[in-house]
Every structure is written in structure tokens, then in C-alpha cells.
């Protein structure tokens, strides 16, 4: 499982799909530009939040990463150690607990860090950036990219409109 493709790509695509049409409207009408851009950001955020929660992407992401974590612990025969993604709110940081010596602790942190979709691992209960915030950031990035494409299309339209053959 790749975190970018399975979780973040739909958020980016939602922002991109919203950014293109909103940018087309915003760059042609100066009077409603700020309103259109703000409404587009809100729509992109709502779509990303829907993807995260009600559409179940966060649950699927957590289940897939949890399965990889369990496989890693079984592979290294560390069955007395437990690991899970940090909750409250859900983040991509793995929280490890259980009996292990210093060498095992350091090794497990390194092994968990390289799992797809994991941003880091720790033995304390410190959380990272919430997954919903990362999704909103990716949706905003897609939205800005859509606005850029709309702006370039508008520049081309304005440039071509000067030619009267």
C-alpha cells in the first residue's frame, strides 16, 4: 500500500477538479474573484473531509498500515511488543509499547519508519500531524495547482483574442 496513491491522491484530485473551474470563473470576472476563490477552497476542504471521514479512507488507511505493522512485528519475532497508529486525532505516527531492550527499541523504530504510509515511530505517546490536516493540505495544494492551470488557460485565451485575421 502506498499512502500517496491510496489516501492522498484523491484529496489532491478533488482540489484539482475544484480549482480548475473556480479559477476559470475567478480569472474572467474581477468583481467576484475573491468570493469564488474562497468558496473553492471551502469546497475542496469539504471534499477532503468527506473522503477522510464518511467515505472511510482513514479507516482503510489505518487498517492497511496496521496490517503492515503486525507483519513487521511477526517477521522480527517481537510478538510481545504492540504497535498502532497514534489516535486522538489519527496521525501517521506509530506508537510502540511493550518489553524490549535498547537495541530492539532502536531497531524497531527504524523498521517502522520505513513502512509505507508511516511518518515516524516512537516509544512514547506523542502524536504527529493529524491525518485530516495533511489531507486538507494536499487538497489545498491540488486546488492551487488547478488555479494555476486555469490562470495559464486564461492567459492563452487573452493572448489569442488579440489576433484578428
C-alpha positions as CSV (number, residue, x, y, z in Angstrom):
1,X,0.0,0.0,0.0
2,X,1.3,3.4,-0.9
3,X,0.0,6.2,1.2
4,X,0.2,8.8,-1.6
5,X,-1.9,6.8,-4.1
6,X,-4.5,5.3,-1.7
7,X,-5.2,8.2,0.6
8,X,-3.6,11.5,-0.6
9,X,-4.1,11.2,-4.4
10,X,-8.0,11.5,-4.2
11,X,-7.6,14.6,-2.0
12,X,-5.2,16.2,-4.5
13,X,-7.6,15.3,-7.4
14,X,-10.6,16.8,-5.6
15,X,-8.7,20.0,-5.1
16,X,-7.6,20.0,-8.7
17,X,-11.1,19.3,-10.0
18,X,-12.5,22.2,-8.0
19,X,-9.6,24.6,-8.7
20,X,-9.9,24.4,-12.5
21,X,-13.5,25.6,-12.9
22,X,-13.3,28.0,-10.0
23,X,-10.2,29.6,-11.5
24,X,-11.8,29.9,-14.9
25,X,-14.7,31.8,-13.3
26,X,-12.4,33.9,-11.0
27,X,-10.0,35.0,-13.6
28,X,-12.7,36.1,-16.1
29,X,-14.7,38.2,-13.6
30,X,-12.8,40.5,-11.4
31,X,-15.8,41.5,-9.3
32,X,-16.3,38.0,-7.8
33,X,-12.7,36.8,-7.8
34,X,-12.1,36.7,-4.0
35,X,-15.5,35.2,-3.3
36,X,-15.1,32.5,-5.9
37,X,-11.6,31.6,-4.7
38,X,-12.7,31.4,-1.1
39,X,-15.7,29.3,-2.0
40,X,-13.5,27.0,-4.0
41,X,-11.1,26.5,-1.0
42,X,-14.1,25.7,1.2
43,X,-15.5,23.1,-1.4
44,X,-12.0,21.5,-1.7
45,X,-11.8,21.2,2.1
46,X,-15.3,19.7,2.4
47,X,-14.4,17.1,-0.3
48,X,-11.2,16.2,1.5
49,X,-13.0,15.9,4.8
50,X,-15.7,13.8,3.3
51,X,-13.0,11.5,1.8
52,X,-11.3,11.2,5.2
53,X,-14.4,10.5,7.3
54,X,-17.7,9.4,5.9
55,X,-16.2,7.8,2.8
56,X,-13.9,5.7,5.1
57,X,-10.5,6.5,3.6
58,X,-8.9,7.0,7.1
59,X,-10.3,3.6,8.3
60,X,-8.9,1.8,5.2
61,X,-5.6,3.6,5.5
62,X,-5.3,2.7,9.2
63,X,-6.3,-0.9,8.6
64,X,-3.7,-1.3,5.8
65,X,-0.9,0.3,7.9
66,X,-1.9,-1.7,10.9
67,X,-1.6,-4.9,8.9
68,X,1.9,-3.9,7.7
69,X,2.9,-3.1,11.3
70,X,1.7,-6.5,12.5
71,X,3.5,-8.3,9.7
72,X,6.7,-6.5,10.6
73,X,6.4,-7.4,14.3
74,X,5.8,-11.1,13.5
75,X,8.6,-11.1,11.0
76,X,11.1,-9.9,13.6
77,X,9.6,-12.1,16.3
78,X,8.6,-9.3,18.5
79,X,5.1,-10.6,19.4
80,X,5.2,-9.1,22.9
81,X,5.6,-5.6,21.5
82,X,2.4,-3.8,20.4
83,X,2.2,-1.0,17.9
84,X,-0.6,1.1,16.5
85,X,-1.1,4.4,14.8
86,X,-1.5,7.3,17.1
87,X,-5.1,8.2,17.8
88,X,-6.9,11.3,19.0
89,X,-6.7,12.5,16.3
90,X,-5.4,9.9,13.9
91,X,-1.9,10.5,12.6
92,X,0.7,8.6,10.6
93,X,3.0,8.1,13.6
94,X,3.4,4.6,15.1
95,X,3.3,4.3,18.8
96,X,5.2,1.2,20.1
97,X,4.9,-0.3,23.6
98,X,5.9,-3.4,25.4
99,X,9.1,-5.2,26.7
100,X,12.2,-4.6,24.6
101,X,15.8,-3.7,25.3
102,X,17.6,-0.7,23.9
103,X,18.9,-2.4,20.8
104,X,15.4,-3.8,20.0
105,X,13.8,-0.4,20.6
106,X,16.2,1.4,18.3
107,X,15.8,-1.3,15.6
108,X,12.0,-1.4,15.7
109,X,11.8,2.4,15.4
110,X,14.0,2.2,12.2
111,X,11.9,-0.7,10.8
112,X,8.6,1.1,11.5
113,X,9.9,4.3,10.0
114,X,10.3,2.8,6.5
115,X,6.8,1.3,6.4
116,X,4.7,2.8,3.6
117,X,2.3,5.4,5.0
118,X,4.2,5.9,8.3
119,X,5.7,9.3,9.1
120,X,7.6,8.1,12.1
121,X,7.7,5.8,15.1
122,X,8.2,6.4,18.8
123,X,8.0,4.6,22.1
124,X,6.2,7.5,23.8
125,X,2.6,8.5,23.1
126,X,3.4,11.7,21.2
127,X,1.4,12.3,18.1
128,X,2.4,13.8,14.8
129,X,0.4,16.0,12.4
130,X,-3.2,14.8,12.3
131,X,-4.1,12.9,9.1
132,X,-7.1,15.2,8.4
133,X,-4.7,18.2,8.4
134,X,-2.4,16.5,5.9
135,X,-5.4,15.7,3.7
136,X,-6.6,19.3,3.8
137,X,-3.1,20.5,2.9
138,X,-2.9,18.1,0.0
139,X,-6.4,19.3,-1.2
140,X,-5.2,22.9,-0.9
141,X,-2.1,22.0,-3.0
142,X,-4.3,20.4,-5.7
143,X,-6.6,23.4,-5.6
144,X,-3.7,25.8,-6.1
145,X,-2.4,23.7,-9.0
146,X,-5.9,23.8,-10.5
147,X,-5.9,27.6,-10.2
148,X,-2.5,27.8,-11.8
149,X,-3.8,25.7,-14.8
150,X,-6.9,27.9,-15.1
151,X,-4.7,31.0,-15.0
152,X,-2.5,29.7,-17.7
153,X,-5.5,28.8,-19.8
154,X,-6.9,32.3,-19.3
155,X,-3.6,33.9,-20.3
156,X,-3.6,31.9,-23.5
157,X,-7.2,32.9,-24.2
158,X,-6.4,36.6,-23.7
159,X,-3.3,36.3,-25.9
160,X,-5.1,34.6,-28.7
161,X,-8.0,37.0,-28.6
162,X,-5.9,39.9,-29.8
163,X,-5.4,38.3,-33.2
164,X,-7.9,39.3,-35.8
165,X,-7.0,37.7,-39.0
